[in-house]
Amino acid sequence: GVASLEGAAQMVASDIRYAQEYAMANRVSKQINFTQNSSVYTFNPTSNLDPSGQLPPGVTISSSTYTLTFNSLGEPTSIVYPPDLYVDVIVSGGGLSKTIRVLNFTGKVLFP
């Protein structure tokens, strides 16, 4: 129910931060790939440090299929400017949804 959706959204938010930190620490670009209506998301390049990217049963990515890319400075290069000041990753389950917002320029992850 609500608890698993909340937990899933927190997991996605922390995994986006992980991708950003990995990019900076390893001085590479790191991608996190979200597929609409899927309960799994993937990282590229892959590393054995990567989280599972497995959402709890009944929770899926409901925002559109999107690849979020961070450069070695931790900037989200996949968010084009103008006009996008952020990208929203939305997880849904049981008729409810939660939004994780990633800001342009800084890559700050906002989770309500």
C-alpha positions as a Python dict, from the first residue, in 0.01 Angstrom:
ca = {
    (1, 'G'): (0, 0, 0),
    (2, 'V'): (106, 355, 82),
    (3, 'A'): (410, 243, 281),
    (4, 'S'): (560, 43, -6),
    (5, 'L'): (498, 331, -248),
    (6, 'E'): (663, 577, -8),
    (7, 'G'): (957, 339, 35),
    (8, 'A'): (984, 291, -341),
    (9, 'A'): (993, 667, -401),
    (10, 'Q'): (1263, 711, -136),
    (11, 'M'): (1461, 429, -299),
    (12, 'V'): (1439, 594, -643),
    (13, 'A'): (1545, 930, -496),
    (14, 'S'): (1846, 776, -322),
    (15, 'D'): (1941, 575, -633),
    (16, 'I'): (1935, 893, -843),
    (17, 'R'): (2168, 1053, -586),
    (18, 'Y'): (2385, 742, -605),
    (19, 'A'): (2416, 777, -985),
    (20, 'Q'): (2516, 1142, -943),
    (21, 'E'): (2772, 1063, -672),
    (22, 'Y'): (2912, 771, -875),
    (23, 'A'): (2962, 1002, -1175),
    (24, 'M'): (3153, 1254, -965),
    (25, 'A'): (3358, 1000, -771),
    (26, 'N'): (3464, 810, -1083),
    (27, 'R'): (3479, 1110, -1316),
    (28, 'V'): (3252, 950, -1572),
    (29, 'S'): (2902, 999, -1703),
    (30, 'K'): (2651, 773, -1530),
    (31, 'Q'): (2303, 701, -1655),
    (32, 'I'): (1993, 575, -1481),
    (33, 'N'): (1734, 438, -1725),
    (34, 'F'): (1365, 449, -1636),
    (35, 'T'): (1113, 256, -1847),
    (36, 'Q'): (746, 348, -1833),
    (37, 'N'): (524, 85, -1668),
    (38, 'S'): (831, -115, -1559),
    (39, 'S'): (916, -214, -1202),
    (40, 'V'): (1291, -219, -1276),
    (41, 'Y'): (1538, 55, -1369),
    (42, 'T'): (1898, 14, -1479),
    (43, 'F'): (2231, 192, -1460),
    (44, 'N'): (2489, 251, -1733),
    (45, 'P'): (2779, 195, -1722),
    (46, 'T'): (2705, -85, -1479),
    (47, 'S'): (2905, -143, -1163),
    (48, 'N'): (2885, -409, -895),
    (49, 'L'): (2811, -121, -654),
    (50, 'D'): (2485, -39, -834),
    (51, 'P'): (2160, -76, -642),
    (52, 'S'): (1917, -343, -764),
    (53, 'G'): (1677, -98, -927),
    (54, 'Q'): (1394, -334, -834),
    (55, 'L'): (1074, -166, -716),
    (56, 'P'): (846, -345, -469),
    (57, 'P'): (561, -561, -607),
    (58, 'G'): (279, -352, -751),
    (59, 'V'): (490, -35, -790),
    (60, 'T'): (597, 87, -1135),
    (61, 'I'): (753, 388, -1305),
    (62, 'S'): (456, 583, -1441),
    (63, 'S'): (642, 880, -1588),
    (64, 'S'): (761, 839, -1947),
    (65, 'T'): (1061, 626, -2045),
    (66, 'Y'): (1362, 848, -1971),
    (67, 'T'): (1738, 826, -1933),
    (68, 'L'): (1878, 1057, -1667),
    (69, 'T'): (2248, 1127, -1730),
    (70, 'F'): (2492, 1289, -1486),
    (71, 'N'): (2832, 1413, -1601),
    (72, 'S'): (3154, 1397, -1398),
    (73, 'L'): (3059, 1725, -1225),
    (74, 'G'): (2730, 1573, -1112),
    (75, 'E'): (2530, 1789, -1352),
    (76, 'P'): (2225, 1632, -1517),
    (77, 'T'): (2324, 1672, -1883),
    (78, 'S'): (2008, 1496, -1999),
    (79, 'I'): (1789, 1787, -1888),
    (80, 'V'): (1789, 2035, -2174),
    (81, 'Y'): (1763, 2407, -2123),
    (82, 'P'): (1541, 2586, -2214),
    (83, 'P'): (1268, 2515, -2109),
    (84, 'D'): (1318, 2225, -1871),
    (85, 'L'): (1417, 2334, -1521),
    (86, 'Y'): (1363, 1985, -1385),
    (87, 'V'): (1258, 1633, -1471),
    (88, 'D'): (1004, 1437, -1270),
    (89, 'V'): (1031, 1065, -1212),
    (90, 'I'): (694, 934, -1094),
    (91, 'V'): (632, 601, -925),
    (92, 'S'): (280, 462, -893),
    (93, 'G'): (106, 178, -719),
    (94, 'G'): (-239, 103, -582),
    (95, 'G'): (-389, 408, -751),
    (96, 'L'): (-144, 647, -581),
    (97, 'S'): (170, 814, -710),
    (98, 'K'): (480, 988, -576),
    (99, 'T'): (701, 1232, -764),
    (100, 'I'): (1079, 1259, -740),
    (101, 'R'): (1200, 1585, -898),
    (102, 'V'): (1556, 1632, -1028),
    (103, 'L'): (1658, 1995, -1079),
    (104, 'N'): (1850, 2114, -1382),
    (105, 'F'): (2207, 2251, -1338),
    (106, 'T'): (2264, 2120, -986),
    (107, 'G'): (2098, 1781, -1015),
    (108, 'K'): (1950, 1831, -670),
    (109, 'V'): (1691, 1564, -593),
    (110, 'L'): (1369, 1695, -435),
    (111, 'F'): (1148, 1445, -266),
    (112, 'P'): (833, 1585, -105),
}
